[in-house]
Amino acid sequence: MSTSANGNGAGHGSLAATRQTEVSKLDRVVIRFAGDSGDGMQLTGDRFTSEAAAFGNDLSTMPNFPAEIRAPQGTIPGVSSFQVHFADYDILTPGDRPDVLVAMNPAALKANLGDVPRGGTIILNTDDFIKRNLTKVGYATDPLDDDTLTPFQVHRVAMSTLTQGALADTGLGKKDADRCKNMFALGLLSWMYHRPTEGTERFLREKFAKKPEIAEANILAFRAGWNYGETTESFATTFQVAPAKLNQGTYRQITGNTALAYGIVAAGQQSGLQILLGTYPITPASDILHELSKHKNFGIITFQAEDEIAGIGAALGASYGGALGVTSTSGPGVALKSETIGLGVMMELPLVVIDVQRGGPSTGLPTKTEQADLLQAMFGRNGESPVPIIAPLSPADCFDAAIEATRIALKYRTPVLLLSDGAIANGSEPWLIPDVSTLPDLRVEFATEPNSDNDSGEFWPYVRDPETLARAWAIPGTPGLQHRIGGLEKADRTGHISYDPDNHDKMVRLRQAKIDGIDVPDVVVDDPSGGKARVLALGWGSSFGPIGAACRRVRKLGMPIAQAHLRHLNPLPSNLGDVLRSYDKVVVPEMNLGQLSLLLRAEYLVDIHSYTKVAGMAFKAEELQNVFSEIITGVTEAVK
């Protein structure tokens, strides 16, 4: 779904309104759809998000999946939810708390009620609030009949009954008809927030093209939900959120994993190299394989190997053969791939390793997010084996991060670790589709002639570029360029196997110097106070949004705070030490136990205030606002 930044699809394709309702204009709304994992909440949320994107709102989403393949129906572990935050201005997070909760059953209500603020709106599918379902989640009494929901604006809607009534003439059985109730909910919310409807109907016809009767049933349920809102007296107010004023251009809604895949495709085109993705499916990285498999026309080869080790082995082999090898995984897979990453360091070949981080250790929390793998990326190999590390800061930024990782891998002949995470991978936001002419030129020059400095006429694989320290890259089979390469230590320049102590010391230091010398941009500090801030909030990866939103809140309270964000984690920006030492206090929020803080303290001998969280969920702007405010108050009082 793409839209022009100045186009607003207000009302386009919407069902005709007949009843006059009060229209309340809002600048932002957070909606959470929640139900059983079989209730289609992800599809419902994704469709609402797509229409918000087409309308021109800025948006950010947070899907939340059960870890179990199929948890018992109606239980809290089986609850699936999708939160979307849309606004008429630029936003940074999916929102802390839902203004509107759509709960399809008691489990969804109980799992999410604690996040709804007092006065928030709750829309309930009353048909599922039966004694058996209430008992499953520990409700001794029906929350519809006691005081549980008194602090909220509650709308009771018999979604299952109404959906089955709307589909009575379709010939569908009761069970199949009930599966369409998520579209009823989508129709109702689309009416409440003046969302276009034409795109959703077109999507349903395309999705179920081979089963047109299912497509039409879902469309009937969708229209029934819209008409229910229009005709019932329960909803006296509808809401409008105007399009956002975004930079001029064409936008589309994109998830982090899709953006990573597109970035890899673009990198292949800009380098002129064939891409081979050697990988093994693993949550939450599998969508990268799914997306890249669709783009064979761009020279993309996808290979689903029998395990993680085989996947990266194929990718490294592709790089040896003159292609660009890419592998994707999550934390457990990085552990398995570590030996081959070390082999890539020794062979000095380009390789892009995408790690979509999740909670650990071991299998851990497969569907939850965490910034758990930074130290593994830095040190999780035997011997001295440095690799560059890049971390995108948002779903849309994944496109540029993939291109940057490829640039470094090709220019410096090295494996590169790209650290995304579950929040970025599954979250979505508007992405400004770039002008292809602005993308960097990534073309490489392969060795074509012998390069020895004697009369042997040999090709020496470890003759280095004096600027980058990258070695020459020769495609196997090039006449006259026979050379030895592998996992045993090599002699400087010639590449012969060497056990000489001095040579090993030299090669280890050269490989480290190559990584240390990578050109990365300086860290940029955002400080609207003009230098008055005495506290710096520093983050990396997906913490960018919550940190930025919290800083906005703190500044509105009249408390100056500076913000900086690290995209390159190895090597770190050359000006970072000076930046850190220019503030009285540096606070680093991380979804781990302080991994970046540990590195910064060791590197710069600066006292870092580490604020950590390992709950499988992203930071909330509200909690970081409280942390920042307390630190700023403490620094101010200390100065006095």
C-alpha positions in Angstrom: 0.0 0.0 0.0 1.6 3.3 -1.0 0.4 6.9 -0.9 1.7 10.3 -1.8 2.6 12.4 1.3 0.2 15.2 0.3 -2.6 12.8 -0.7 -5.2 12.1 2.0 -7.7 9.4 1.0 -10.3 11.0 3.3 -13.5 9.1 2.8 -12.4 7.6 -0.5 -14.1 4.2 -1.1 -16.0 4.5 2.2 -19.6 3.2 2.7 -22.1 5.9 2.6 -23.0 7.5 5.9 -26.7 8.0 6.7 -26.8 8.8 10.5 -25.5 12.0 11.9 -23.0 11.5 14.8 -20.8 13.9 16.7 -17.3 13.9 15.1 -14.4 14.4 17.5 -11.1 15.5 15.9 -8.0 13.9 17.5 -4.3 14.3 16.8 -3.4 10.6 17.6 -5.0 7.3 18.6 -3.7 4.0 19.8 -5.9 0.9 19.1 -5.2 -2.6 20.2 -7.0 -5.6 18.7 -6.7 -8.7 20.9 -8.2 -12.2 20.7 -7.3 -15.8 20.5 -4.5 -16.7 18.1 -7.1 -18.1 15.7 -9.2 -15.0 15.7 -7.2 -13.2 13.0 -6.0 -10.2 15.1 -2.8 -9.8 13.1 -4.7 -9.6 9.8 -7.2 -7.2 11.3 -4.5 -4.9 12.7 -2.5 -5.1 9.5 -5.6 -4.1 7.4 -6.4 -1.2 9.7 -2.8 -0.1 9.5 -2.8 -0.3 5.7 -5.8 1.9 5.5 -4.2 4.4 7.9 -1.1 4.4 5.7 -3.2 5.0 2.6 -5.1 7.8 4.3 -1.7 9.5 5.0 -1.3 9.2 8.8 2.0 8.6 10.3 1.9 5.3 12.1 3.8 2.7 14.1 2.7 -0.8 15.0 3.4 -3.5 17.6 2.3 -7.1 16.8 2.4 -9.5 19.8 2.3 -13.2 19.0 2.0 -16.2 21.3 5.2 -18.3 21.5 3.3 -21.6 21.3 2.4 -22.8 17.8 -1.2 -23.4 19.1 -1.8 -22.6 22.7 -5.1 -23.9 24.2 -8.0 -21.9 22.8 -9.3 -19.2 25.1 -6.3 -19.1 27.4 -4.0 -16.2 28.2 -0.9 -17.8 26.7 -2.9 -18.1 23.4 -3.8 -14.4 23.2 -2.6 -12.6 20.1 -2.7 -8.8 19.8 -1.9 -6.0 17.3 -1.4 -2.4 18.4 -1.4 0.5 16.0 -0.6 4.1 16.8 -1.6 6.6 14.1 -1.4 10.4 14.2 -1.5 13.6 12.2 2.2 14.3 13.1 5.4 12.3 13.2 5.4 9.7 15.9 8.2 7.4 17.2 6.5 4.5 19.0 3.5 2.2 18.8 2.2 3.9 21.9 2.4 3.1 25.6 -1.2 2.3 26.3 -4.2 1.6 24.0 -6.9 4.3 23.9 -9.2 1.6 22.4 -9.1 -2.1 23.2 -11.0 -4.5 21.1 -11.2 -7.8 23.1 -12.7 -10.8 21.3 -12.9 -13.0 24.5 -12.3 -13.0 28.3 -8.6 -14.1 27.8 -7.9 -11.1 25.6 -9.6 -8.8 28.1 -7.7 -10.1 31.1 -4.3 -10.1 29.3 -4.7 -6.5 28.2 -7.0 -4.7 30.6 -4.0 -3.5 32.8 -2.7 -1.5 29.9 -5.9 0.5 29.3 -5.9 3.9 31.0 -8.9 5.0 33.1 -11.6 6.4 30.7 -10.3 4.3 27.8 -12.7 2.6 25.4 -13.2 -1.2 25.5 -15.2 -3.0 22.8 -16.1 -6.5 23.8 -17.4 -9.5 21.9 -20.0 -10.5 24.4 -20.7 -13.8 22.7 -17.5 -15.3 24.0 -18.1 -14.2 27.7 -19.6 -17.6 28.7 -18.9 -19.4 31.9 -16.5 -21.9 30.4 -14.3 -19.2 28.9 -14.4 -17.1 32.0 -13.3 -20.0 34.1 -10.3 -20.7 31.8 -8.7 -17.4 32.7 -9.6 -17.3 36.3 -12.6 -14.9 36.3 -14.8 -15.9 39.3 -17.6 -13.6 38.1 -18.4 -12.1 34.8 -16.5 -8.8 34.4 -19.5 -7.5 32.3 -21.7 -7.8 35.4 -19.4 -6.7 38.3 -17.3 -3.5 38.8 -14.3 -4.6 36.8 -15.0 -2.4 33.9 -16.5 0.6 35.7 -13.5 2.9 35.0 -13.9 2.5 31.3 -16.2 3.3 28.4 -17.5 -0.1 27.5 -19.3 -1.1 24.3 -20.9 -4.6 24.4 -21.2 -6.0 20.9 -22.4 -9.6 20.1 -19.9 -9.9 17.2 -20.3 -13.6 16.6 -24.1 -13.5 16.6 -24.2 -10.4 14.3 -21.6 -11.9 11.9 -23.4 -15.2 11.6 -26.6 -13.3 11.0 -25.0 -11.3 8.2 -23.8 -14.5 6.6 -26.9 -16.5 7.1 -27.7 -16.6 3.4 -24.2 -17.5 2.2 -24.4 -21.2 2.9 -21.4 -21.1 5.2 -21.5 -23.3 8.3 -21.5 -21.7 11.8 -17.8 -22.4 12.4 -16.7 -20.8 9.1 -19.0 -17.9 9.6 -17.6 -17.3 13.1 -14.1 -17.0 11.6 -15.2 -13.8 9.9 -16.0 -11.9 13.1 -12.6 -10.2 13.0 -13.7 -8.5 9.8 -16.9 -7.4 11.6 -14.6 -5.8 14.2 -12.5 -4.2 11.5 -15.6 -2.7 9.8 -16.8 -1.2 13.1 -13.5 0.4 13.8 -13.2 1.6 10.2 -16.6 3.4 10.7 -15.5 4.8 14.1 -12.4 6.4 12.7 -13.5 7.3 9.2 -11.2 4.8 7.5 -11.5 4.1 3.8 -13.1 0.7 3.0 -12.4 0.1 -0.7 -8.8 -1.0 -0.1 -9.8 -3.7 2.4 -12.5 -5.1 0.1 -10.0 -5.2 -2.7 -7.5 -7.0 -0.5 -10.0 -9.6 0.6 -10.9 -10.4 -3.0 -7.3 -10.8 -3.9 -6.4 -12.8 -0.8 -9.2 -15.3 -1.3 -9.2 -15.2 -5.1 -9.3 -19.0 -5.3 -12.2 -19.1 -2.8 -14.5 -16.3 -3.8 -17.2 -17.4 -1.5 -14.9 -16.9 1.5 -13.9 -13.5 0.1 -17.5 -12.4 -0.2 -18.3 -13.7 3.3 -15.5 -11.6 4.8 -16.6 -8.6 2.9 -20.2 -9.1 4.1 -18.9 -9.3 7.7 -16.8 -6.2 7.2 -19.8 -4.2 5.8 -22.0 -5.6 8.6 -19.5 -4.1 11.2 -19.5 -0.8 9.4 -23.3 -0.7 9.2 -23.6 -1.7 12.9 -21.7 1.4 13.9 -23.7 3.5 11.5 -27.1 2.3 12.7 -26.7 1.4 16.4 -27.3 4.1 19.1 -24.3 2.7 21.1 -21.8 4.9 19.3 -22.8 8.6 19.5 -19.3 9.8 18.5 -16.9 9.1 15.7 -13.4 10.2 15.4 -11.1 11.8 12.8 -7.3 11.8 12.7 -6.1 14.0 9.9 -3.3 13.0 7.5 0.2 13.8 8.8 2.4 16.4 7.2 5.2 14.2 6.0 8.1 15.1 3.6 7.1 15.1 0.0 7.3 11.8 -1.8 5.7 8.4 -2.2 5.3 6.3 0.9 4.4 2.7 1.7 3.8 0.8 4.9 6.8 -1.5 5.6 7.9 -3.9 8.3 11.5 -4.2 9.4 12.0 -7.6 7.8 10.6 -6.5 4.5 12.8 -3.5 4.5 15.8 -5.6 5.2 14.9 -7.8 2.3 14.5 -4.8 0.0 17.8 -3.4 1.2 19.5 -6.7 0.2 17.9 -6.6 -3.2 19.0 -3.0 -3.7 22.5 -3.8 -2.6 22.7 -6.6 -5.1 21.6 -4.2 -7.9 24.0 -1.4 -6.8 26.9 -3.8 -6.5 26.2 -5.8 -9.7 26.7 -9.0 -7.7 24.4 -12.0 -7.5 23.0 -12.5 -4.0 22.8 -15.8 -2.2 20.8 -16.0 1.0 21.8 -19.2 2.7 19.6 -19.6 5.7 17.4 -21.7 8.0 14.0 -20.6 9.2 13.9 -19.1 12.7 11.5 -16.7 14.5 11.5 -13.8 14.1 13.8 -13.7 11.0 12.0 -16.1 8.6 10.1 -13.4 6.8 13.4 -12.2 5.3 13.7 -15.6 3.5 10.0 -15.5 2.5 10.4 -12.0 0.9 13.7 -12.6 -0.8 12.4 -15.8 -2.4 10.0 -13.6 -4.4 12.8 -11.7 -6.2 14.7 -14.1 -8.4 14.3 -11.6 -11.2 16.8 -9.4 -9.4 19.5 -12.1 -9.2 18.5 -13.3 -5.8 19.1 -17.0 -4.9 17.5 -18.3 -1.7 18.7 -21.5 -0.2 16.8 -23.0 2.7 19.5 -25.3 4.3 19.0 -28.2 6.6 20.4 -26.2 9.6 22.0 -22.9 10.6 25.6 -24.1 9.9 24.9 -25.3 6.4 23.1 -22.0 5.7 26.0 -19.7 6.5 28.4 -22.2 4.9 26.6 -21.8 1.6 26.6 -18.0 2.0 30.3 -17.9 2.7 30.9 -20.3 -0.3 28.9 -17.9 -2.5 31.2 -15.0 -1.5 34.2 -17.1 -2.2 32.8 -17.7 -5.7 32.4 -13.9 -6.4 28.8 -13.4 -5.2 27.6 -11.7 -2.1 26.7 -14.2 0.7 23.9 -13.3 3.1 22.5 -15.3 6.0 19.7 -14.5 8.4 18.9 -15.8 11.8 18.2 -15.0 15.5 20.4 -15.3 18.6 20.5 -19.1 18.8 21.5 -19.3 15.2 24.3 -16.8 15.6 25.7 -19.1 18.2 25.7 -22.0 15.7 27.1 -19.8 12.9 30.0 -18.4 15.0 32.7 -20.8 13.7 31.8 -19.9 10.1 31.8 -16.2 10.9 35.3 -16.7 12.3 36.2 -18.5 9.1 34.9 -15.5 7.1 37.2 -13.2 9.3 40.2 -15.4 8.5 39.4 -15.7 4.8 38.6 -12.0 4.7 35.5 -12.3 2.5 32.3 -10.2 2.4 29.4 -11.7 4.3 26.3 -10.1 5.7 24.9 -11.8 8.8 21.5 -10.6 9.9 20.5 -11.3 13.5 16.9 -10.5 14.4 17.3 -10.6 18.1 14.8 -12.2 20.5 14.8 -13.1 24.2 17.1 -15.8 25.4 19.1 -17.7 26.4 18.6 -20.9 24.4 15.1 -21.1 22.9 14.1 -18.3 25.3 11.2 -16.1 24.1 10.9 -16.8 20.3 8.2 -14.3 19.6 9.4 -11.5 22.0 11.9 -8.8 21.5 15.3 -8.2 23.3 18.6 -6.5 22.5 20.4 -9.6 23.8 23.1 -10.3 21.3 25.4 -7.3 21.3 28.2 -8.9 23.3 27.7 -12.1 21.3 28.2 -10.1 18.1 31.3 -8.4 19.5 33.0 -11.4 21.1 31.1 -14.6 20.3 33.9 -16.3 18.3 37.2 -18.0 19.2 40.4 -16.0 18.9 40.7 -12.4 18.0 38.0 -12.1 15.3 36.6 -8.6 15.1 33.6 -7.8 12.9 31.7 -4.6 12.2 28.3 -4.3 13.8 25.4 -2.2 12.6 22.0 -1.7 14.2 18.9 -0.2 12.5 16.8 2.1 14.6 13.4 1.5 13.1 11.6 -0.7 10.5 12.1 1.8 7.7 15.7 2.3 8.6 16.4 -1.4 8.0 16.6 -0.7 4.2 19.4 1.8 4.6 21.1 -0.4 7.3 21.2 -3.4 4.9 22.8 -1.3 2.2 25.3 0.1 4.7 26.2 -3.4 6.0 26.8 -4.5 2.4 28.9 -1.4 1.7 31.2 -2.3 4.6 31.3 -6.0 3.8 32.3 -5.4 0.2 34.7 -2.5 0.7 36.6 -4.0 3.7 36.2 -7.7 2.8 34.7 -8.8 6.1 31.7 -10.4 7.6 29.3 -7.8 9.0 26.7 -8.3 11.8 23.4 -6.5 11.4 21.5 -6.5 14.6 17.7 -6.0 14.2 15.2 -7.2 16.8 11.7 -8.5 17.1 10.2 -5.1 17.7 11.7 -3.7 14.5 11.2 -6.9 12.4 7.5 -7.2 13.0 6.6 -3.5 13.6 5.7 -1.3 10.7 5.8 2.4 9.7 5.6 4.6 6.6 8.7 4.3 4.4 9.7 7.0 2.0 10.5 5.1 -1.2 13.9 6.3 -2.2 15.0 7.5 -5.6 17.2 4.7 -6.9 19.7 7.3 -8.3 20.5 8.4 -4.8 21.6 4.9 -3.7 25.4 4.4 -3.2 27.5 2.7 -5.9 28.6 -0.6 -4.4 30.5 -2.0 -7.4 33.7 -3.9 -6.6 36.8 -4.7 -8.7 37.9 -8.3 -8.7 41.6 -9.1 -9.1 42.4 -9.9 -12.7 46.2 -10.1 -12.8 49.1 -11.5 -10.6 50.2 -9.1 -7.9 53.3 -10.5 -6.3 56.2 -8.1 -5.9 58.8 -10.6 -7.2 59.2 -12.3 -10.5 57.1 -15.4 -9.7 54.0 -14.2 -11.5 51.9 -15.4 -8.6 48.7 -14.0 -7.1 49.1 -13.2 -3.4 45.7 -13.1 -1.8 46.8 -11.1 1.3 48.2 -8.1 -0.5 46.2 -5.2 1.0 44.7 -1.9 -0.1 46.8 0.7 1.8 43.7 2.7 2.6 41.2 0.1 3.7 43.6 -2.8 4.5 41.2 -5.0 2.5 42.8 -7.9 0.6 42.4 -8.5 -3.1 39.3 -10.6 -4.1 39.9 -13.1 -6.9 37.1 -15.2 -8.4 38.1 -18.9 -8.5 39.0 -20.0 -12.0 40.5 -16.7 -13.1 43.5 -17.7 -15.2 46.8 -17.2 -13.4 45.2 -16.3 -10.0 45.5 -19.7 -8.3 45.8 -19.1 -4.5 45.3 -20.8 -1.2 42.6 -19.8 1.2 41.0 -21.4 4.3 40.8 -21.5 8.1 44.5 -21.9 8.9 46.5 -18.8 9.6 48.0 -17.3 6.5 51.3 -15.7 5.8 51.1 -11.9 5.2 50.8 -11.1 1.5 51.5 -14.6 0.1 48.7 -16.5 1.8 50.8 -19.5 2.5 49.9 -21.5 5.7 52.0 -20.1 8.5 52.6 -21.0 12.1 55.2 -18.3 12.6 54.5 -16.4 15.9 55.5 -13.0 14.5 53.4 -13.4 11.4 50.3 -14.5 13.5 50.8 -11.4 15.7 51.0 -9.2 12.6 47.9 -10.8 10.9 45.8 -10.5 14.0 46.7 -6.8 14.4 46.1 -6.2 10.7 42.6 -7.7 10.8 41.8 -5.6 13.9 43.2 -2.4 12.3 41.0 -3.0 9.2 37.9 -3.0 11.4 39.0 -0.1 13.5 39.7 1.9 10.3 36.2 1.6 8.9 34.8 5.0 8.0 31.6 5.6 10.0 29.8 8.9 10.5 30.2 10.9 13.7 27.4 10.5 16.3 25.0 13.4 16.1 23.5 15.0 19.2 19.9 16.3 19.3 19.7 19.1 21.9 17.0 21.7 21.2 18.1 23.6 24.3 21.2 24.8 22.5 23.7 23.1 24.7 22.0 23.7 28.1 21.3 20.0 28.6 23.6 18.3 31.2 22.1 14.8 30.7 22.5 12.7 27.5 20.2 9.8 26.7 22.1 7.4 24.5 20.6 4.3 22.8 21.1 1.8 20.0 18.7 -0.2 17.8 15.0 -0.2 18.5 15.3 1.9 21.7 15.4 5.0 19.4 11.7 5.4 19.3 10.9 5.2 23.1 14.0 7.3 24.0 13.0 10.0 21.5 9.4 10.0 22.6 10.5 10.2 26.3 12.8 13.1 25.5 10.0 15.0 23.8 7.9 14.5 27.0 10.7 15.7 29.3 11.4 18.7 27.2 7.7 19.7 27.3 8.1 19.8 31.1 10.8 22.4 30.7 13.7 20.0 31.4 16.5 20.1 28.9 17.9 16.7 27.8 20.1 15.7 24.8 19.7 12.6 22.8 22.1 10.6 20.6 21.8 7.2 18.9 24.4 4.7 17.8 23.9 3.0 14.5 27.5 1.8 14.2 28.5 -0.2 17.2 31.8 -1.5 16.0 33.7 0.5 15.3 32.2 3.3 17.4 32.1 6.8 16.0 35.4 8.6 16.4 33.8 11.6 18.2 31.8 9.5 20.7 34.3 9.8 23.6 34.3 13.6 23.4 30.5 13.6 23.3 30.1 11.3 26.4 32.6 13.4 28.4 30.8 16.6 27.7 27.8 15.7 29.8 27.4 15.4 33.6 25.4 12.2 33.2 24.9 9.7 30.4 22.0 7.3 30.6 21.8 4.3 28.4 18.5 2.4 28.2 18.8 -1.2 26.9 16.6 -4.3 26.6 19.4 -6.4 28.1 21.4 -6.2 31.4 23.6 -3.3 30.2 25.7 -4.7 27.3 26.4 -1.3 25.6 27.0 0.3 28.9 29.7 -2.3 29.7 31.4 -1.6 26.3 31.3 2.2 26.8 32.7 2.1 30.3 35.6 -0.1 29.1 36.3 2.0 26.1 36.0 5.5 27.4 36.2 5.2 31.2 33.0 7.2 31.5 30.4 6.5 34.3 27.4 5.3 32.4 23.9 5.2 34.1 22.5 1.9 32.8 18.7 1.5 32.7 17.8 -2.0 31.7 14.7 -4.1 30.9 14.4 -7.8 29.8 10.7 -8.3 29.8 10.3 -9.3 26.2 8.6 -6.0 25.5 9.9 -2.7 24.2 10.4 0.3 26.5 7.4 2.6 27.1 8.0 6.3 26.7 6.3 6.9 30.0 8.7 4.8 32.0 11.7 6.4 30.3 10.3 9.8 30.9 10.2 9.0 34.6 13.8 7.8 34.5 15.1 10.8 32.6 13.2 13.3 34.8 14.6 11.8 38.0 18.2 11.8 36.6 17.9 15.4 35.4 16.5 16.5 38.8 19.4 14.8 40.6 22.0 16.4 38.4 20.4 19.8 38.8 20.3 19.5 42.6 23.9 18.3 42.7 25.0 21.4 40.8 23.1 23.7 43.2 
